Amino acid sequence: MKTVKIPNPDHPITIAPNPSRVRVTVAGRVIADSHHALTLRESDYPAVQYIPRGDVDMTLLARTDNATYCPYKGDAAYYSITTGGDRTVNAVWTYEAPFDAVTAIKDYLAFYSDRVDAIEETPSA
C-alpha cells in the first residue's frame, strides 16, 4: 500500500495563481501559453508552473507508459513532446487524481525545465 503524506511545516506545499503569462517552447513551437498557470512550491524544491490542459497544445504531446508516485501529490502520468526529439521524452507530467491537499493541480500539466527550450514568465498586460 502506498504511503499518503499531508503537507506540513516540515514539508510545506503551496499552490497560488501565477499573475504572469507562462509560455513553454520546444524546437521553435509554442507548446503551452497561459494566463492561468498555478505556481506550486514544495519544501525547498524549485517552484513549478502547472498549466491548464486547455492552454497546452495537446496535439504535440504523446502519452507514455511512464508513471511515478509522490506521497504528497499522488500518481503522476507522463507525456512526451513529439517535436522535441529524445530530450523531450517524458518531459511533461500531470496528476489526474491528485490528493486532496493539492486538488487544485487536477487537469494541469507541468514541464521539466531541462527538457524544453524555455518556460518564460512575462507580466500579463
C-alpha positions as CSV (number, residue, x, y, z in Angstrom):
1,M,0.0,0.0,0.0
2,K,1.3,3.4,-0.9
3,T,2.0,5.9,1.8
4,V,0.0,9.2,1.8
5,K,1.5,12.2,3.4
6,I,-0.1,15.5,4.3
7,P,1.9,18.7,3.7
8,N,3.1,20.2,7.0
9,P,5.6,22.7,8.3
10,D,8.5,20.3,7.7
11,H,7.3,19.7,4.1
12,P,5.1,22.6,3.0
13,I,3.3,22.8,-0.3
14,T,1.6,26.0,-1.5
15,I,-0.3,26.5,-4.7
16,A,-1.1,30.0,-6.0
17,P,-2.3,31.6,-9.2
18,N,0.6,33.0,-11.2
19,P,-0.2,36.6,-12.2
20,S,2.2,36.3,-15.2
21,R,1.8,34.8,-18.6
22,V,3.6,31.5,-18.9
23,R,4.8,30.1,-22.2
24,V,6.6,26.8,-22.9
25,T,8.5,26.4,-26.1
26,V,10.3,23.5,-27.8
27,A,12.0,23.5,-31.2
28,G,10.5,26.9,-32.1
29,R,7.0,25.7,-31.3
30,V,4.8,27.1,-28.5
31,I,3.6,24.0,-26.5
32,A,1.8,26.0,-23.8
33,D,0.6,29.6,-23.4
34,S,-1.3,30.5,-20.4
35,H,-2.5,33.4,-18.2
36,H,-4.0,30.9,-15.8
37,A,-0.9,28.9,-14.6
38,L,-0.6,27.9,-10.9
39,T,2.8,28.0,-9.1
40,L,3.4,25.1,-6.9
41,R,6.1,25.5,-4.2
42,E,7.1,22.3,-2.4
43,S,9.5,22.3,0.5
44,D,12.9,23.5,-0.8
45,Y,12.4,22.4,-4.4
46,P,12.3,25.0,-7.2
47,A,8.8,26.4,-7.9
48,V,6.9,24.5,-10.7
49,Q,4.4,26.1,-13.1
50,Y,1.3,24.0,-13.6
51,I,-0.6,25.0,-16.8
52,P,-4.3,24.1,-17.5
53,R,-4.7,21.5,-20.2
54,G,-6.8,23.9,-22.2
55,D,-3.8,26.2,-22.6
56,V,-1.5,23.3,-23.8
57,D,-1.3,22.2,-27.4
58,M,-2.2,18.6,-26.6
59,T,-1.7,17.6,-30.3
60,L,2.1,18.0,-29.7
61,L,2.0,15.6,-26.8
62,A,2.0,11.8,-26.7
63,R,1.1,9.8,-23.6
64,T,3.8,7.4,-22.3
65,D,3.7,4.4,-20.0
66,N,6.0,6.2,-17.5
67,A,4.4,6.7,-14.1
68,T,5.7,7.9,-10.7
69,Y,4.3,8.3,-7.2
70,C,4.6,11.2,-4.8
71,P,3.4,10.6,-1.3
72,Y,2.2,14.2,-1.1
73,K,0.5,14.6,-4.5
74,G,-0.3,11.1,-5.8
75,D,0.3,9.2,-9.0
76,A,1.8,11.1,-11.9
77,A,1.3,10.3,-15.6
78,Y,3.7,11.4,-18.3
79,Y,3.7,12.8,-21.9
80,S,6.5,13.3,-24.4
81,I,6.6,16.3,-26.7
82,T,6.5,14.9,-30.2
83,T,8.5,17.8,-31.8
84,G,11.5,17.7,-29.4
85,G,13.3,14.5,-30.1
86,D,14.9,12.3,-27.4
87,R,15.3,15.2,-25.0
88,T,11.6,15.7,-24.6
89,V,10.7,12.1,-23.7
90,N,8.6,12.2,-20.5
91,A,9.1,15.9,-20.4
92,V,5.5,16.6,-19.1
93,W,3.7,15.3,-16.1
94,T,0.3,15.5,-14.6
95,Y,-1.6,14.4,-11.6
96,E,-5.0,13.3,-12.9
97,A,-6.3,12.3,-9.5
98,P,-4.2,14.4,-7.0
99,F,-4.6,14.0,-3.3
100,D,-7.0,16.4,-1.5
101,A,-4.2,18.7,-0.3
102,V,-3.2,19.5,-3.9
103,T,-6.5,19.1,-5.7
104,A,-6.0,22.5,-7.4
105,I,-3.5,20.9,-9.9
106,K,-6.0,18.4,-11.3
107,D,-6.3,18.9,-15.1
108,Y,-3.0,20.8,-15.1
109,L,0.3,19.9,-16.8
110,A,3.9,20.7,-15.7
111,F,7.1,20.7,-17.7
112,Y,10.7,19.7,-16.8
113,S,12.7,22.9,-17.4
114,D,15.7,21.0,-18.7
115,R,13.6,19.1,-21.3
116,V,12.1,22.1,-23.0
117,D,13.8,25.2,-24.6
118,A,12.1,27.7,-22.3
119,I,9.5,28.2,-19.7
120,E,9.0,32.0,-19.9
121,E,7.1,34.1,-17.4
122,T,6.2,37.6,-18.6
123,P,3.9,40.2,-16.8
124,S,0.3,40.0,-18.0
125,A,-0.8,43.0,-19.9
